Amino acid sequence: MIYCTQCGSQLVAGLRFCTRCGAEVASGAQPDSSQGSPQTTGPISQQYATTSPHQTTEVVPQQQTAEIKKKGSYMPAVLAVLVVVALIAGLGIGGLVYAGYKVKQKATALLNNAKPDAASPSAQKPDGPGKDQQEQSAAKPSDDSGGLLEGLSKVLGDKINGSEDDDGDPVQPVNDATPVEPCATAPLSSQAAAKIPLQPGTVITTAWGIKYGDVENRVKIDSTSPTSFVEDMATEEYKDDNNHDWKPTDYKDTVCNDDLASSNTYVTVTALHMPHLFHGVTRLRLSDKSFQEIKSTGQLDLRYLDILQLQEGVKPTYEGGVLSRVEPQDIAYSMIVNDQPVTLPAIHLTGIMKSVGKDPNPKKYRPSHSEAEIYVIDDPANPLVLLWKLKDSLFHGGKFRVEVVKIEYKVPNPINLVEKQLAEQKRAITYGIYFDFNKDTIKPESDPVLKQIVQALKDHPDWKLTVNGHTDNIGGDAYNLDLSKRRAAAVKRVLVSRFHISPDRLSTNGYGASGPIDTNDTLEGRARNRRVELTRE
């Protein structure tokens, strides 16, 4: 077939004109492809399709388009997997950070409960000689995720290694508002023949050995009754193991007479919100039963009560063990009694103590083998504890000890020892003038000795005295020299202002630590070196 080149209509064979448009039939008209012609007169396949008036887009062959579609079908799945992985990683990191935050927050809460705020007057540190577990900072939770993750890593590592701390055993806290049964009526053994009588007015000065120095406590017997005795414990200002300053404190505690007869538990510590009557314990001395146990068996089954302090009160914690006599006989124990050096007959025992019963402390703060040592006056009327020591790295760097360094008690018709020494030796040594910690402020407990000095000057109007101050070696030579001079001047000042002694009868000097009369290597030796000496012209 032949078609018109103008309108494309089929031409009638033999005619020279198109029957439709009238155009002359060209001699080169194209035959139909169905007749085997290698060319066509119809439109050929386009290679470009217009997508905009100014831009063309390549038309992709159908096979290639299918391949691209096939490949593109994987992309959403891949992207989805990547998104899921990213979400899981993000949640994991977030979970670790949150877990670390919660762990640290819990630890902070525990530490804040276990340690009072030093700035709060209602949350004072335990007064007097407690073992005082290692302190830790109670910082607020940090926003540093790196630090949290590091802390969490340590916690998780502890879990893996099996060394995770627990929260301690469940122990009910108690405080000074907890109801306590009053002491039952029970007789106190007669103190008439006691070497150191437990009677009103007796003052027992103890030195409490901590990591960086000595802290003095003055325990005065406030009263005795048919049911109990009351002690007043005053602790001077001091610096703790972390070099933190603590203000002076003063608390009164009651001890039942029936516990003095039979208890096997000893305690030295007190605190603001601690119950000031604990049944089943003794203070200052052992019970009659414990003393007889030593005398009959040479051993002592003893418990020691300490406290874990919280904001709302305290939790009791105990150590126990059997102590045995070291020497079969008494030893001579040096002591200052009524301002004079003396020796007292003492029983010496040692042994191992460890945590007993329920312990509210985490496991790493529980002692397992504290080396214990005790010296007790060999006196059935009042077996006073002269030294109580626990050597364990958990407690004040292994330096925990409570040692009696001075004892004063009232005697009928007392002798003016200051006057006697000045008259016989022209020199008197006194340990009964008390000062605030590292200060020249004279405490009221100094009045008995001050009055002896005044009486000696009144009895001998021609005497002129020099007041000499001496210290131990803690604090450095220059500091101690200045402190000793200021303390000597303070003694003169109070004698002149309060007791009206003429100032020209008194002169002062200070020697710091340069004139020791005992070693500075021991707590008791340092206590003897802290003194005031008087010399007369």
Helices and strands as residue ranges (DSSP letters): G 33-35, E 48-50, E 56-58, H 62-72, H 75-114, H 145-161, E 203-210, E 213-224, E 228-235, E 238-239, E 245-246, E 249-256, H 257-262, E 265-267, H 288-297, E 299-310, E 313-325, E 331-337, E 340-356, G 363-365, E 370-377, E 385-391, G 396-398, E 401-408, H 417-425, E 427-430, G 444-446, H 447-459, E 465-470, H 477-497, G 503-505, E 506-510, H 523-529, E 531-536
